[in-house]
Amino acid sequence: MITISATELKNKLSEVLNSVYYSENVAVIEKHGKPIARIVPVEGSKKMMRKDIKRVLDETFGILPDFPDVSSYRRFRSRKISLD
């Protein structure tokens, strides 16, 4: 659990949100030394993010075509052509 003042939260919002999300900490916000609010992680948010990443990768790499067979092109280029 993290305890932070409202002023400090204003200055470090990104850090606090990262701590709540990635470390699954609970942040308690205080004003004049009294707790006024809590920031808690959303249940299952990490699992949803992993599924989203997998879905995006599957969609992206499923679009790419297979590489063509270039062996015949390589044979053609390996022959030397003489201009007599």
Sequence and secondary structure as in RCSB ss.txt:
>XXXX:A:sequence
MITISATELKNKLSEVLNSVYYSENVAVIEKHGKPIARIVPVEGSKKMMRKDIKRVLDETFGILPDFPDVSSYRR
FRSRKISLD
>XXXX:A:secstr
 EEEEHHHHHHSHHHHHHHHHHS   EEEEETTEEEEEE   TTHHHHHHHHHHHHHHHHHHHS      HHHHH
HHHS     
